[in-house]
């Protein structure tokens, strides 16, 4: 029998196994994995010699085409999914935002329109809830049934996104009832707001004060409270973009007690620190995102958290704003700097380089963090997140020893700077398949806008 595509001569690395084998693909799915598969009738043969063959990356935290403070994040679903593909990420889960007075359905429909005809690879949505009346409570169940099985709530940004504890608790009870997952932005927004107002009153308007008014204790406290509310509700909870040891310790304690508490961190918290904000003038605005960068000693704690499964996922929180014109909206007031940084393209290289080459964890753990566990926690496994017969052929041929210098001059995100400018990484994406179609061919884009599909996700079933 003939296959559409065969990937040969590579070493397959999944979350659990490492072995030499070929992968055969037909009609967008993996149909055989084995030694020396017959190549006679294969339409396309890809040589993975010297490379590892891994499941496509899954980034469960991006903000494409997102309105914020009078502007919109610079990448839309076309440029964002394309940049992601260059870096070996074949599935994004973005956020559909419900604004006050709107239904959750309106949020979902709005974001589906943003992605339609643009995404080059597959995508899904979480729904951000900013107001939770009876209508929205009922809608939560409807959305879960339609494949939007997770909801993001905020303990920060009073007056915009922040919900009180009672509302959060109600949402968690409802999520537990329908098999949904609550994703939590955990920072004590009320206390932070007082610190922010005090800083502005004292004339402290520079970008660095964004970080200095958001102490790690505010993140630790909110993480602890989120976990306590979830425990009372009998619901799983997923802490997004965890940045510091204060919060990490709270997750560790909860997991030691056997609670379904999960957390992600992001490459910026592993590779950058507060010192990056000690740059002249307004340059520090490049690093204004929330939670902010932390003192450098937190990095090692986060790497250990990834190695020990206190942290289960690495996502990017990709939310790019151009330095010129967008970040500059906050030139005289750090609270007006659009929050976010560009990262979707370099997640795999940064984590492989620092994690596997850095001796923190194995290549299998790397695959678990960037693909398999995200798929399991968010209802995409085993369709996504592994290399197995029957799974989608979302596959990355990754050269573990190639090196690359990250720079805005060469990246594909639609933004005029890089948070990681000049950083040398070891481990580079070469070729990428999305449901069997080659969309990155030896570093060149061969995909097309609109080829990505919306993924209906299953309900939460744990990460084991």
C-alpha positions in Angstrom: 0.0 0.0 0.0 1.1 3.6 -0.6 1.4 6.4 1.9 1.0 10.1 1.3 4.2 10.9 3.3 7.0 9.0 5.1 9.3 10.6 7.6 12.4 8.4 7.8 15.8 8.2 9.5 14.7 10.2 12.6 14.6 9.5 16.3 11.0 9.7 17.6 10.6 11.4 20.9 7.3 11.3 22.8 6.6 12.2 26.4 7.4 8.6 27.4 9.6 7.0 24.7 12.7 7.6 22.5 13.3 5.2 19.6 14.4 5.1 15.9 11.5 4.6 13.5 9.7 5.9 10.4 6.3 7.6 10.5 3.8 7.1 7.7 1.0 9.6 7.0 -2.2 9.2 5.0 -5.1 11.7 4.8 -3.7 13.9 7.5 -3.3 11.1 10.1 -0.4 8.9 11.3 -1.2 5.5 9.9 2.0 3.6 10.8 5.1 3.9 13.0 7.8 1.3 12.4 11.2 0.3 11.2 11.9 0.6 7.4 8.4 1.3 6.2 8.0 0.6 2.5 8.7 3.9 0.6 8.0 2.6 -2.9 4.6 4.2 -3.3 5.0 7.2 -0.9 4.2 10.5 -2.5 6.6 12.4 -0.3 9.7 11.3 1.7 11.1 13.5 4.4 14.6 12.8 5.7 14.9 13.4 9.5 18.5 12.2 9.7 20.3 13.7 12.8 17.0 15.1 14.0 14.3 14.2 16.5 10.7 13.8 15.4 8.3 15.2 17.9 4.5 15.9 18.1 3.7 19.5 17.1 3.9 22.1 19.9 0.7 23.2 21.6 0.6 26.7 23.0 -2.4 27.1 25.2 -2.0 30.8 26.0 -1.9 33.3 23.1 -3.7 36.6 22.5 -4.0 37.3 18.7 -5.9 40.2 17.3 -6.7 41.3 20.9 -8.0 44.9 21.7 -6.1 46.4 24.6 -6.0 50.0 25.8 -6.9 51.7 22.6 -4.8 49.4 20.3 -4.8 45.8 19.1 -2.1 43.1 19.5 0.1 43.2 16.4 -0.3 39.6 15.2 -3.6 38.4 13.8 -4.5 34.8 13.3 -2.6 34.6 10.1 0.7 36.1 11.2 0.5 34.6 14.6 -0.2 31.0 13.6 2.5 31.3 10.9 5.1 32.6 13.3 4.1 29.8 15.7 4.6 27.2 12.9 8.1 28.5 12.2 8.9 27.6 15.8 7.3 24.2 15.7 3.9 25.0 17.3 1.0 23.6 15.3 -1.9 24.3 17.7 -2.9 27.5 19.6 -5.5 28.0 22.2 -6.4 31.7 22.2 -8.9 33.6 24.3 -12.4 34.8 23.3 -13.1 37.8 25.6 -16.6 38.5 26.9 -16.9 42.2 27.7 -19.3 43.5 30.3 -22.9 43.3 29.2 -22.2 40.6 26.5 -23.1 37.0 26.4 -20.4 34.3 26.2 -21.8 33.3 22.9 -21.1 36.8 21.5 -17.4 36.5 22.6 -17.0 33.1 21.0 -18.6 34.2 17.7 -16.5 37.3 17.6 -13.2 35.4 18.0 -14.3 32.6 15.6 -14.7 35.4 13.0 -11.2 36.7 13.7 -9.7 33.3 13.0 -11.8 32.2 10.1 -9.9 32.0 6.8 -6.7 33.2 8.5 -5.2 30.5 10.7 -2.5 28.4 8.9 -2.7 25.7 11.6 -5.3 24.5 14.1 -6.7 26.5 16.9 -9.1 26.5 19.8 -10.5 28.9 22.3 -10.8 29.5 26.1 -13.5 32.0 27.0 -12.6 34.9 29.3 -15.5 35.7 31.7 -15.7 39.3 33.0 -19.3 39.2 34.1 -21.2 36.2 35.3 -25.0 36.5 35.5 -27.6 33.7 35.2 -27.4 33.9 31.4 -23.6 33.3 31.3 -23.8 30.6 33.9 -26.1 28.6 31.7 -24.0 29.4 28.6 -20.9 27.8 30.3 -22.5 24.4 29.9 -23.5 25.1 26.3 -20.0 26.2 25.4 -18.4 23.1 27.0 -20.7 21.0 24.8 -19.5 22.9 21.7 -15.8 22.3 22.5 -14.9 25.4 24.5 -14.1 23.5 27.6 -12.1 26.0 29.6 -12.7 29.5 31.0 -10.3 32.2 32.1 -11.0 34.4 35.1 -9.0 37.3 36.5 -8.1 38.2 40.0 -6.3 41.3 38.6 -7.2 44.5 36.7 -10.1 46.0 38.8 -12.9 47.6 36.8 -11.9 45.8 33.6 -11.5 42.0 34.1 -11.3 41.4 37.9 -14.0 39.2 39.5 -14.7 38.9 43.2 -14.3 35.6 45.0 -18.0 34.8 45.1 -18.2 35.1 41.3 -15.0 33.0 40.8 -16.4 30.4 43.2 -19.7 30.2 41.2 -17.8 29.8 38.0 -15.8 27.0 39.5 -18.9 25.2 40.7 -20.4 25.4 37.3 -17.1 24.3 35.6 -17.0 21.3 37.9 -20.6 20.4 37.0 -19.9 20.4 33.2 -16.3 19.1 33.1 -14.8 22.4 32.3 -11.4 23.8 33.4 -10.9 27.2 35.1 -7.8 29.1 34.1 -6.8 31.7 36.6 -4.8 34.9 36.3 -3.7 35.0 40.0 -2.6 38.4 41.3 -4.2 40.4 44.1 -5.6 43.2 41.9 -7.0 45.3 44.7 -3.7 45.6 46.6 -1.8 46.1 43.3 -4.1 49.0 42.3 -3.3 50.8 45.6 0.5 50.4 44.9 0.0 51.6 41.3 -1.9 54.7 42.4 0.7 55.5 45.0 3.6 55.2 42.5 1.8 57.5 40.0 1.1 60.1 42.8 4.9 60.0 43.6 5.7 60.7 40.0 7.1 57.2 39.4 5.9 56.7 35.8 8.8 54.7 34.1 8.2 51.2 32.7 10.1 49.5 35.6 7.3 50.6 38.1 5.0 48.3 36.3 7.0 45.5 37.8 7.7 47.2 41.1 4.0 47.7 41.8 3.2 44.0 41.3 5.0 42.2 44.2 5.5 38.4 44.2 3.5 38.2 47.4 0.4 39.5 45.4 0.8 36.6 43.0 1.5 34.1 45.8 -1.6 35.2 47.8 -3.9 35.0 44.8 -2.6 31.6 43.7 -3.3 30.3 47.2 -6.8 31.8 47.1 -7.6 30.4 43.6 -6.6 27.0 44.8 -8.6 27.2 48.0 -11.7 28.3 46.0 -11.2 25.4 43.5 -10.8 23.0 46.4 -14.1 24.1 47.9 -15.8 23.9 44.5 -14.4 20.4 43.8 -13.0 21.8 40.6 -9.6 21.6 38.8 -7.7 24.9 38.5 -5.0 25.9 36.1 -2.8 28.9 37.1 -1.7 30.8 34.0 1.8 32.4 33.5 3.2 31.6 36.9 6.3 33.8 37.4 7.8 33.4 40.8 8.7 31.1 43.6 6.1 32.6 46.0 3.3 31.3 43.7 5.2 28.1 42.8 5.3 27.1 46.5 1.5 27.4 46.7 1.0 25.1 43.7 3.5 22.6 45.1 1.7 22.4 48.5 -1.7 21.9 46.7 -0.2 19.1 44.5 1.4 17.5 47.5 -2.1 17.2 49.0 -3.3 15.6 45.8 -5.4 18.4 44.5 -6.1 18.8 40.7 -4.0 22.1 40.7 -2.0 22.8 37.6 0.2 25.6 36.4 2.1 26.9 33.4 5.1 29.2 33.2 6.5 31.0 30.1 9.9 31.4 28.5 10.3 35.0 29.6 10.2 34.0 33.3 12.8 31.3 32.7 15.2 33.4 30.6 14.7 37.0 31.6 14.6 38.9 34.9 13.9 42.3 36.5 17.5 43.2 35.4 16.2 43.4 31.8 14.2 46.4 32.8 17.3 48.3 33.9 17.7 49.7 30.4 18.0 53.4 29.5 14.9 55.6 28.8 11.7 53.9 27.7 13.3 50.6 26.5 12.0 48.8 29.6 8.5 49.0 28.0 9.5 46.0 25.9 9.3 43.9 29.0 6.0 45.2 30.3 3.7 42.2 30.6 1.8 40.7 33.5 2.9 39.2 35.8 6.1 41.2 35.5 9.7 39.9 35.3 11.1 38.9 38.7 14.4 38.8 40.6 16.8 36.5 38.8 16.9 33.8 41.5 13.3 32.8 40.7 14.4 31.4 37.3 16.2 28.4 38.8 13.1 27.6 41.0 10.9 27.6 37.9 13.2 25.3 36.0 13.1 23.0 39.0 9.3 23.3 39.1 9.2 22.1 35.4 11.6 19.2 36.2 9.6 18.1 39.2 6.1 18.5 37.7 5.1 21.3 40.0 4.7 23.1 36.7 3.1 21.0 33.9 3.1 23.3 30.9 5.2 26.0 29.1 3.1 28.4 27.1 4.0 31.9 25.8 1.2 34.4 26.7 2.1 35.8 23.2 0.6 39.2 23.1 2.7 41.4 20.8 2.6 45.2 20.7 5.1 47.2 18.6 7.6 49.3 20.5 7.1 52.2 18.2 3.5 53.6 18.2 2.0 50.9 20.5 4.2 50.5 23.6 4.8 54.3 23.3 1.2 55.0 24.3 2.6 54.7 27.8 5.6 57.0 27.4 4.6 59.2 30.4 2.6 56.6 32.4 3.5 52.9 32.8 -0.2 52.0 33.3 -0.9 53.0 29.7 1.8 50.8 28.2 -0.1 47.9 26.4 0.7 44.7 28.4 2.3 41.8 26.6 5.3 40.5 24.8 6.0 38.5 21.6 7.0 34.9 22.2 5.0 32.4 20.2 7.8 31.7 17.7 10.7 30.7 20.0 9.1 28.6 22.8 10.4 25.2 21.7 13.9 26.4 21.1 14.1 28.4 24.3 12.8 25.4 26.4 14.9 22.8 24.6 18.0 25.0 24.8 17.7 25.9 28.5 16.0 22.7 29.7 17.4 19.8 27.7 20.9 21.2 26.8 20.9 23.0 30.2 20.7 19.6 31.9 17.4 20.4 33.7 15.3 17.6 32.2 15.1 15.0 29.4 13.9 15.5 25.8 10.8 13.4 26.8 10.0 15.8 29.6 10.4 18.7 27.0 7.8 17.0 24.7 5.5 16.6 27.7 5.7 20.3 28.7 5.3 21.8 25.2 2.8 19.4 23.7 1.5 16.3 25.5 0.3 17.7 28.8 -1.3 20.8 27.2 -3.2 18.4 25.0 -4.3 16.2 27.9 -5.3 19.1 30.2 -7.3 20.9 27.5 -9.1 18.0 25.9 -7.1 17.5 22.7 -5.4 14.2 23.5 -4.7 11.8 21.8 -5.7 13.6 18.6 -2.9 16.1 19.3 0.1 15.9 21.6 1.7 12.5 20.6 3.0 10.5 17.7 0.8 7.4 17.5 -1.3 5.6 15.0 -4.6 7.5 14.6 -3.3 10.8 15.9 -3.3 13.9 13.6 0.0 14.2 11.7 1.0 17.4 13.5 4.8 16.6 13.5 8.0 18.6 13.9 11.4 17.6 12.6 13.6 19.3 15.2 17.4 19.5 15.0 18.6 19.3 18.6 22.1 20.5 17.8 21.5 23.3 15.3 22.0 26.8 16.7 20.1 30.0 16.1 20.4 33.6 17.3 17.0 35.1 18.1 16.5 38.6 16.6 13.7 40.8 15.4 15.5 41.0 12.1 14.8 37.4 11.4 11.7 36.5 13.3 8.2 36.1 11.7 6.1 37.7 14.4 4.6 41.0 13.2 6.4 43.1 15.9 9.4 45.4 15.7 11.4 44.0 18.6 12.3 40.7 20.3 12.3 40.1 24.1 15.2 37.7 23.5 17.2 39.8 21.1 20.7 38.4 20.5 20.1 35.2 22.6 21.8 32.1 21.2 19.7 28.9 21.4 20.5 25.3 20.6 17.7 23.3 19.2 15.9 24.5 16.0 12.7 23.6 14.2 13.4 22.5 10.6 10.2 21.0 9.1 6.7 21.2 10.3 3.6 19.3 9.3 0.0 20.3 10.2 -2.4 17.4 9.7 0.0 15.9 7.2 0.6 19.0 5.1 4.2 20.4 5.2 3.8 24.0 6.3 7.4 24.7 7.2 9.9 23.1 4.8 13.5 23.3 6.0 12.8 26.8 7.4 10.6 28.1 4.6 6.9 28.7 4.9 4.8 26.5 2.5 1.4 26.6 4.3 -1.6 28.8 3.5 -3.9 31.0 5.4 -7.3 29.4 6.2 -6.0 25.8 6.3 -6.2 25.7 10.1 -9.3 24.2 11.6 -11.2 25.1 14.8 -10.8 22.3 17.3 -13.7 21.2 19.4 -12.1 20.1 22.7 -13.2 17.3 25.1 -14.1 17.9 28.7 -11.4 17.9 31.4 -10.3 14.4 32.3 -7.0 15.0 34.2 -3.4 14.9 33.0 -2.4 11.3 33.8 
